[in-house]
Each structure stands twice: as C-alpha cells, then as structure tokens.
Amino acid sequence: MLPSLEVLLGRVEWKRVLLEKPDYEIFVWPYNPNISDPLEYQRRKNAIVSVLQKAYPEVHLVEDKSEQDREHWHTYAQLLKNEQERGKRCLFCYGYRLFRAFGMAKKMGLDGVATTLTLSPLKNTLAINQIGERLSVRWGIPYIVSDFKKNDGMKRSKDLCLRYGVYRQNYCGCEFSLSSREK
C-alpha cells in the first residue's frame, strides 16, 4: 500500500505506474472481507492505521466495513474453494472488492477509484485493471489504471515497511490461499 500512496500523492515517479500525472485527495478504505482469521485481519488493519498516522497524515481513512461483509464474501468464495490459487476465485475476489470500493466511492461522492491490489506480484494486474475499467463504466466513476509494481514498487514497499515497522503478510488473507500455501 505504501508505494501506492507515494505515487498517488506525487512523492515518487508516477510514469509507467499511472497513465497520467497524479493530482488527488486520497481516501483509504482498508476493505478486506477476504481475511478470515480475526488476528490476521486486526494486524493488517492496525498496520494501515499506524502508517497513515505516522507517514501520511494528509490521507483520509474511511471506516472499514470488512467484517460486515466477511460472511457474504465467504459464501461466494466457498463455491470456488477448489479453484487454483490465482484462478477464478481470485478473479471473483478482485471483482467483489472493487465493486464494493466503487459503491463506497459513489456513496461518498468521490471522483475516482484506485486499488493497491496491483502492487502485489502475486496478483493479476491486467485482470484487476480490466475489472476496474468495467466497473467504472457501470458506476460512472473513473477508475485509475495502475501497476504499482513498476518502478521498483515491491522493493520500495519492503523498504517503507521496515522504516515504519509495518507488519507484512505472506499471503492474501483468505483461508483458501492459506491452505494452498500450507500444502
């Protein structure tokens, strides 16, 4: 998440990461209904709150609604439990989370939606951006196409996490991904 904020705030090079120069007021919505373990969920939420307070006070934190949607997300993800990691279940998850993000943006009257999902080398950036663009048309809100891995985004993420003492997870958070890693 940290390199994403730096790019969107214009603190680091944006070319290759975004299609146009950033000029945004940023609202962060830490929406993760896929995280099934309450301890894992709380660690990630605490990390976001902590780093925003320390390093990005100009960024607005939007109240998290993940817990309210966890059961709903799980009901549908369960139907895809036997899918390969990075397959149809992950595509569902990207779509679910982005759909909710667009809904929140509409509710708040925001002018655009971006996602930090494109920072991870384990996620399908092309698919994420295609989903975002389709939802943009549906909701009538611009989607900010990105690839936050570019310009050493992951290296920068690791460096920033070390600097700010941010917890770094080693899986997406869903029980299916965790069981896949454990195998």
Rosetta blueprint (number, residue, H / E / L):
1 M L
2 L H
3 P H
4 S H
5 L H
6 E H
7 V H
8 L H
9 L L
10 G L
11 R L
12 V L
13 E L
14 W L
15 K E
16 R L
17 V L
18 L E
19 L L
20 E L
21 K L
22 P L
23 D L
24 Y L
25 E L
26 I L
27 F E
28 V E
29 W L
30 P L
31 Y L
32 N L
33 P L
34 N L
35 I L
36 S L
37 D L
38 P H
39 L H
40 E H
41 Y H
42 Q H
43 R H
44 R H
45 K H
46 N H
47 A H
48 I H
49 V H
50 S H
51 V H
52 L H
53 Q H
54 K H
55 A H
56 Y L
57 P L
58 E L
59 V L
60 H E
61 L E
62 V L
63 E L
64 D L
65 K L
66 S H
67 E H
68 Q H
69 D H
70 R H
71 E H
72 H H
73 W H
74 H H
75 T H
76 Y H
77 A H
78 Q H
79 L L
80 L L
81 K L
82 N L
83 E L
84 Q L
85 E L
86 R L
87 G L
88 K H
89 R H
90 C H
91 L H
92 F H
93 C H
94 Y H
95 G H
96 Y H
97 R H
98 L H
99 F H
100 R H
101 A H
102 F H
103 G H
104 M H
105 A H
106 K H
107 K H
108 M H
109 G L
110 L L
111 D L
112 G L
113 V E
114 A L
115 T L
116 T H
117 L H
118 T H
119 L H
120 S L
121 P L
122 L L
123 K L
124 N L
125 T H
126 L H
127 A H
128 I H
129 N H
130 Q H
131 I H
132 G H
133 E H
134 R H
135 L H
136 S H
137 V H
138 R H
139 W H
140 G L
141 I L
142 P L
143 Y E
144 I L
145 V L
146 S E
147 D L
148 F L
149 K L
150 K L
151 N L
152 D L
153 G H
154 M H
155 K H
156 R H
157 S H
158 K H
159 D H
160 L H
161 C H
162 L H
163 R H
164 Y H
165 G L
166 V L
167 Y L
168 R L
169 Q L
170 N L
171 Y L
172 C L
173 G L
174 C L
175 E H
176 F H
177 S H
178 L H
179 S H
180 S H
181 R H
182 E H
183 K L
